Amino acid sequence: MYPGETVGIVGESGCGKSTAASSLIRLEEPTEGTVRFDGEDITRYDQAELKAFRRRVQMIFQDPESSFDPRMSIGEAIAEPLAVQGLTDARRRREIVADLLERVGLAAGDADRYPHELSGGQKQRVGLARALSMNPDMIIADEPVSALDVSIQSEILALMTDLQETFGLSILIISHNLAVIRQICDRVAVMYLGELVELGTASEVFTNPQHPYTRALLASIPTADPTDRGMGIELTGDVPSPSNPPTGCRFHTRCPEIIQPEDYEFEQSVWRRIMDLRQKLDQGTVDVDAIREVVVTEREPDETPDDVSATETKARLRDEFAIPHSLDDSRAESVLEAALDDLVSDNPAAARERLATEFATPCESQSPTLEDTTAGQTASCLRLENELPPTELEQTVRSD
């Protein structure tokens, strides 16, 4: 980050944004890697050095309600970092508190109030004042407006921008809300499952996203137009565990633009659904008996699951995963049909092996690296590394 710059880290809940923020100032100890500030690795700091570092880098937390000790007045909460850092003059602390409260849009007299007497927006203003009490070079704001009403969010963001210009701050803002990131940030880092997948200026990332995950996030932004049905991008599958991420590209288990095998041709959406079937087979969660029972509930009351034919079961399996009853590629259709035969014959291992062998993708075995793109930003995607043509989804996002 550069002096006076605002950088946003964006991603879904659980992708590691807040953990990264806490690790940057060692509220959580990083398990590996380095954190450099002014060229120095802060993970090597002793307690005295860490104390001095934290004077220069302050944090604003997500929930203003839980950010304060209810037994301390607002003035005491703002003044506490000053006392910790060695300012023993109580009168001087009081003067600084009064000045900071006025700078964040509150009254100096609010110093004697308690957290329960303030609204959520007022508490977040106090959080800003407390962070500014150290005259920091940088503020890390973890979801600073997510707990606030929409009407208050824009006020807090505008205040942060004003304070940044006044104090020359660098701001790192963590958010799952792309609208917030777009409003306030100079650069944007997109995170998925603990890794950055795209980094660029806000203009580059929002107008010409290079990573499929970024495109999916942008497609999820609601619009005021009731006729706008979005870009047709849907993230399927479950979010993997960060402690046990998928092999290869971490996003491949949900990616709508996952690379297809060279020997077959699919519509991209169909290929994604076949990969969903593969993943459910790997997880052992495809229950053929349950499929038969569902079919029976729609038929004559005296019929049993044993009365459901293999053809009916396979058709319902396709419906379950939104796979067409016939694929355009006849060879791919033969492979899929054989795998479904294995399934209904109570041999899921054979189905799993057949699909894994024939319908393999490099995305599940090769890990992409963050590299420069022709669009200006950096991104990590095998489609970019292999210079593959844009998918229909990618073209749709770019045209919008």
Secondary structure, 3 states (H helix, E strand, C coil): CCCCCEEEEECCCCCCHHHHHHHHCCCCCCCCCCCEECCEEHHHCCHHHHHHHHHHEEEECCCHHHCCCCCCCHHHHHHHHHHHCCCCCHHHHHHHHHHHHHHCCCCHHHHHCCHHHCCHHHHHHHHHHHHHCCCCCEEEEECCCCCCCHHHHHHHHHHHHHHHHHHCCEEEEEECCHHHHHHHCCEEEEEECCEEEEEEEHHHHHHCCCCHHHHHHHHCCCCCCCCCCCCCCCCCCCCCCCCCCCCCCCCCCCCCCCCCCCCCCCCHHHHHHHHHHHHHHHHCCCCHHHHHHHHHHCCCCCCCHHHCCHHHHHHHHHHHCCCCCCCCCHHHHHHHHHHHHHHHCCCHHHHHHHHHHHCCCHHHCCCCCCEECCCCCEECCHHHHCCCCCCHHHHHHHHC
